[in-house]
Amino acid sequence: MSDEDSSPENEDSLHEYVDVAFTLEEALTPAQEQSLHGTLDKFPGVRSVSLIQKNASVHYDPTETAQEIIARAIESAGLRIAKTVVTPSSAMTDAMQRQLTHQEEPPRQE
């Protein structure tokens, strides 16, 4: 492995990340959305945040923060979580998922 491959810019491909999607009981107001986005973006390990109506999705490094801490921040903002879905994610698992999704069905034998 060259020094270039182990540089911090390429480090993301070496980590396993987690995508957590929270379904909220009520839609976010623009003010809540802005405030929550600002709060979650500051958490260590959080790589991206998406807030749309009743959905809050966070892509994070589980070695730096935890789902429970993210959930607590959402609830501290006065929001109630109706449902949580957690999915591991990494460059490798994402690539495997794309490959599985795009595989063609085997030809039928007649």
C-alpha positions in Angstrom: 0.0 0.0 0.0 1.4 3.4 -0.9 1.5 6.4 1.4 -1.2 7.9 -0.9 -3.6 5.0 -0.2 -3.3 5.5 3.6 -3.8 9.3 3.6 -6.6 10.8 5.7 -8.5 11.6 2.5 -8.8 7.9 1.7 -9.5 6.9 5.3 -13.3 7.0 4.8 -13.2 3.9 2.6 -11.6 2.0 5.5 -14.3 2.6 8.0 -17.7 1.0 8.6 -20.4 3.7 8.9 -24.0 3.5 10.1 -27.0 5.1 8.5 -29.8 5.7 10.9 -33.3 6.9 9.8 -35.7 8.3 12.3 -39.4 8.7 11.5 -40.7 11.6 13.6 -44.3 11.8 14.9 -44.7 15.3 13.5 -43.2 17.2 10.5 -40.3 19.5 11.2 -40.9 23.2 11.1 -38.3 25.2 9.1 -36.9 26.6 12.4 -36.7 23.1 14.0 -35.0 21.7 10.8 -32.4 24.5 10.8 -31.7 24.1 14.6 -31.5 20.3 14.6 -29.3 20.2 11.4 -26.9 22.6 13.1 -26.8 20.5 16.3 -26.3 17.1 14.6 -23.7 18.4 12.2 -21.5 19.3 15.2 -21.5 15.8 16.6 -18.2 13.9 16.2 -18.4 11.3 13.6 -21.5 12.6 11.9 -20.7 12.7 8.1 -24.1 13.8 6.8 -27.6 14.9 8.0 -30.8 14.9 6.0 -34.0 16.4 7.5 -37.2 16.3 5.4 -40.7 16.7 6.9 -41.1 13.7 9.3 -37.7 12.1 8.4 -34.3 12.6 10.0 -31.4 10.6 8.4 -27.9 10.6 9.8 -24.8 8.9 8.3 -22.2 8.5 11.1 -19.1 6.7 12.3 -20.1 4.5 15.3 -16.6 4.7 16.8 -17.1 8.4 17.4 -20.8 8.7 18.4 -23.8 6.5 19.1 -27.4 6.2 17.8 -28.7 6.8 21.3 -26.8 10.2 21.5 -28.3 11.2 18.2 -31.8 10.1 19.3 -31.4 12.0 22.6 -30.5 15.2 20.6 -33.6 14.8 18.5 -35.8 14.4 21.5 -34.1 17.3 23.3 -35.2 19.5 20.4 -38.8 18.6 21.4 -39.4 16.0 18.7 -40.8 12.5 19.3 -39.4 9.6 17.4 -42.0 7.1 16.0 -39.6 4.7 14.4 -35.9 4.0 14.0 -34.2 2.0 11.2 -30.4 1.4 11.4 -28.3 0.1 8.4 -24.5 -0.5 8.4 -22.8 1.4 5.6 -19.2 1.5 4.2 -17.6 1.7 0.8 -17.5 -2.1 0.6 -21.1 -2.7 1.8 -22.4 0.1 -0.4 -20.6 -1.4 -3.4 -21.9 -4.9 -2.6 -25.4 -3.6 -2.3 -25.1 -1.9 -5.7 -23.8 -5.1 -7.2 -26.7 -7.1 -5.7 -29.2 -4.6 -6.8 -27.9 -4.5 -10.4 -27.4 -8.3 -10.9 -29.4 -9.7 -13.7 -31.5 -12.8 -13.2 -29.9 -15.9 -14.4 -31.2 -17.1 -17.8 -34.1 -19.5 -17.5 -33.5 -23.1 -18.5 -36.2 -24.5 -20.7 
